[in-house]
Amino acid sequence: MGKVLGIIGGGQLGMMLTEAAKKMPEHILKIIVLDPTENCPAVQVGAEQIIADFKDEKAIQELAEKSDIITYEIESGNSDVLKSVESMAEINPSPETLKVIQDKFLQKTFLSENKIPTPEFIQIRSINDLQQGVNRFGYPVLLKARRDAYDGRGNFKINSPEDLQNGFDYFKGQNLMLEKYIPFKMEVSVIAARNTKGQIKIYPLVENIHENNILRETIAPARVSNEISKRAEEIAKNTMTVLKGS
């Protein structure tokens, strides 16, 4: 008998998850998404919906009560609440993994501790921390919101001393981190997946082209050397190995 799949997030990725799940009726009986936008994209392709914020405790509990399996298409869910409902539904990736990836500072710390390459970074609590970070890294540097940021919205590039106060004020009290700026020729990304048996699949490296911090085009495979492709795949596999949950 099929199971009920719960998804936190019903946007574009939630829609694609729903479409894929509906092709497996022998495994998935029904899809329910939790999303604040009424009639979100996933609903338009057949999912049921709980209309609530991604972090809403009661809504997550309701989703767990109605689902056999919970996953997410966005990292904005409440990892602490998800941890508390693990006895009600199978949750993958694990709440521990979600807690790590949804906070850039925790994410970078985790990667660094596990010897996964990452730019130098520090936590920022005050304008004095920011000044010390700039003294350490030099200009330019990237000031980032630790949570709830995407499409460049959580980044502020500091190019000179005149940008320090403006950058700090830009985030209006959010928790911040500072990252050393790394000049780059292009952005590439690699998708990796691990099933419940621990088997890891690495997909071909792709090249991303952005306009105004929004992804406009992805080229597959990426126009890079075999050496770079293999290195990216190695990093992806190492990252999947140290993260918990499939």
C-alpha positions in Angstrom: 0.0 0.0 0.0 1.3 3.5 -0.9 2.4 6.0 1.7 1.5 9.6 2.3 4.4 12.0 1.4 4.6 15.3 3.2 6.6 18.1 1.7 7.6 21.4 3.4 7.4 23.8 0.6 5.1 23.7 -2.4 7.0 26.0 -4.9 8.6 25.0 -8.1 10.7 22.2 -6.5 7.7 21.0 -4.5 5.8 20.9 -7.8 8.5 18.7 -9.4 8.6 16.4 -6.4 4.8 16.1 -6.6 5.0 15.2 -10.3 7.7 12.6 -9.7 5.8 11.1 -6.7 2.6 10.8 -8.7 4.4 8.6 -11.2 4.9 6.0 -8.4 1.4 5.2 -7.3 2.5 1.8 -5.9 4.7 3.7 -3.4 3.0 7.1 -2.9 -0.7 7.3 -2.2 -1.0 11.0 -1.6 1.1 14.2 -1.4 0.6 16.9 1.1 2.5 20.2 1.1 2.9 22.8 3.7 3.2 26.3 2.1 2.1 29.8 3.0 0.9 30.6 -0.5 -2.6 29.4 -1.3 -2.9 27.2 -4.5 0.9 27.0 -4.7 2.5 25.3 -7.7 2.6 21.8 -6.1 -1.2 22.0 -5.5 -1.7 22.8 -9.2 -0.3 19.4 -10.1 -2.2 17.4 -7.6 -0.9 17.9 -4.0 -3.1 18.7 -1.0 -2.1 21.7 1.0 -1.8 22.9 4.6 -1.6 26.7 4.3 0.8 28.0 6.9 4.3 29.4 7.3 7.2 26.9 6.9 8.1 27.3 10.5 4.6 27.0 12.0 4.8 24.5 14.8 1.2 23.4 14.7 1.2 23.1 10.9 4.4 20.9 11.0 2.7 18.7 13.7 -0.4 18.4 11.5 1.7 17.5 8.5 3.5 14.8 10.6 0.2 13.4 11.8 -1.0 13.1 8.2 2.2 11.8 6.6 4.2 8.7 6.6 7.3 10.4 5.2 8.3 14.1 5.3 10.9 15.8 3.2 11.4 19.5 2.1 12.0 21.5 -1.0 13.2 24.6 1.0 15.4 24.9 4.0 13.1 27.3 5.9 11.4 24.6 8.0 11.6 24.5 11.8 14.3 21.9 12.4 13.6 21.8 16.2 9.9 21.0 15.6 10.7 18.5 12.9 13.1 16.8 15.4 10.2 16.5 17.9 7.9 14.7 15.4 10.4 12.1 14.3 8.3 9.4 16.1 5.3 10.3 14.0 6.8 10.2 10.5 10.0 9.3 8.8 12.0 12.5 8.0 14.6 12.7 5.3 17.0 14.5 5.2 17.2 14.4 9.0 16.3 17.4 11.1 20.0 17.5 12.2 21.0 18.0 8.6 18.4 20.7 8.0 19.6 22.6 11.1 23.1 22.6 9.6 22.3 23.7 6.1 19.7 26.4 6.9 22.3 28.5 8.9 25.2 29.5 6.7 27.6 29.9 9.7 26.7 26.4 11.1 27.0 25.1 7.5 30.4 26.5 7.0 31.6 25.4 10.4 30.3 21.9 9.7 32.1 21.7 6.4 35.3 23.1 7.8 35.3 20.6 10.7 34.9 17.8 8.2 37.7 19.1 6.0 35.4 20.1 3.1 36.9 23.2 1.3 35.3 26.5 2.2 36.4 30.2 2.2 37.6 31.6 5.5 34.7 33.0 7.6 33.8 34.4 11.0 30.7 35.2 12.9 29.6 38.8 13.1 27.8 40.2 16.2 28.8 43.8 16.1 30.3 46.5 13.8 33.5 46.0 15.7 33.5 42.3 14.7 33.0 43.5 11.1 35.9 45.9 11.3 38.2 43.2 12.7 37.0 40.8 10.0 37.9 43.3 7.3 41.3 43.8 8.8 41.8 40.0 8.7 40.4 39.3 5.2 41.0 42.6 3.4 38.7 44.2 0.8 36.4 43.1 -0.8 34.6 40.8 1.7 31.1 39.3 1.7 28.8 40.0 4.6 26.0 37.5 4.7 22.7 36.8 6.6 23.1 33.4 8.3 19.5 32.4 7.6 16.5 32.9 5.3 18.4 34.3 2.3 18.5 33.3 -1.3 19.1 34.8 -4.8 21.7 37.2 -3.5 19.2 38.9 -1.1 21.3 37.9 2.0 24.6 39.1 0.7 26.3 42.5 0.9 29.7 43.0 -0.8 31.9 45.4 1.2 34.4 47.1 -1.1 35.7 49.9 1.1 35.6 51.4 4.6 32.6 53.5 3.5 30.6 50.3 3.1 31.1 49.0 6.6 28.2 50.8 8.4 25.9 50.6 5.4 26.5 46.9 5.1 25.9 46.2 8.8 22.7 48.3 8.9 21.4 46.7 5.7 20.6 43.5 7.6 18.5 45.2 10.3 19.7 43.0 13.2 19.8 39.7 11.5 22.5 37.1 12.6 25.5 37.6 10.3 28.7 36.1 9.1 31.6 37.5 7.1 33.3 35.5 4.4 36.6 36.1 2.6 35.9 37.0 -1.0 37.1 34.4 -3.6 37.4 35.7 -7.2 35.9 33.2 -9.5 35.5 32.6 -13.3 32.1 30.8 -13.1 29.8 29.1 -10.7 29.3 25.3 -11.1 27.2 23.0 -9.1 26.8 19.3 -8.6 23.7 17.4 -7.5 24.3 14.4 -5.2 21.7 12.0 -3.7 21.8 9.2 -1.2 19.1 6.6 -0.7 18.0 4.9 2.5 20.5 2.1 1.9 23.4 4.6 1.9 24.1 4.4 -1.8 25.3 7.7 -3.2 24.7 8.9 -6.8 26.6 11.9 -8.2 25.2 13.7 -11.3 27.2 15.5 -13.9 28.7 19.0 -13.0 26.7 21.9 -14.5 27.5 25.5 -15.1 25.3 28.3 -13.8 24.8 31.8 -15.4 23.1 34.5 -13.3 21.6 37.9 -14.0 21.0 40.2 -11.0 21.7 37.3 -8.7 18.9 35.2 -10.3 19.8 31.9 -12.1 19.0 32.4 -15.8 20.7 29.6 -17.5 22.3 26.2 -16.6 24.6 24.5 -19.0 25.1 20.8 -18.8 27.7 19.5 -18.7 29.8 22.4 -17.3 32.5 23.7 -19.7 35.3 22.7 -17.4 38.2 20.2 -17.5 37.8 16.6 -16.4 40.0 17.4 -13.4 37.6 20.0 -12.1 34.6 17.8 -12.7 36.2 14.9 -10.8 37.2 17.2 -7.9 33.7 18.6 -7.6 32.2 15.1 -7.6 34.7 14.1 -4.9 33.7 17.1 -2.7 30.0 16.3 -3.2 30.5 12.7 -2.3 32.5 13.6 0.8 29.8 16.1 1.8 27.0 13.5 1.4 29.1 11.0 3.5 29.3 13.3 6.5 25.7 14.6 6.4 23.0 12.6 8.2 19.9 11.3 6.5 19.2 10.3 2.9 
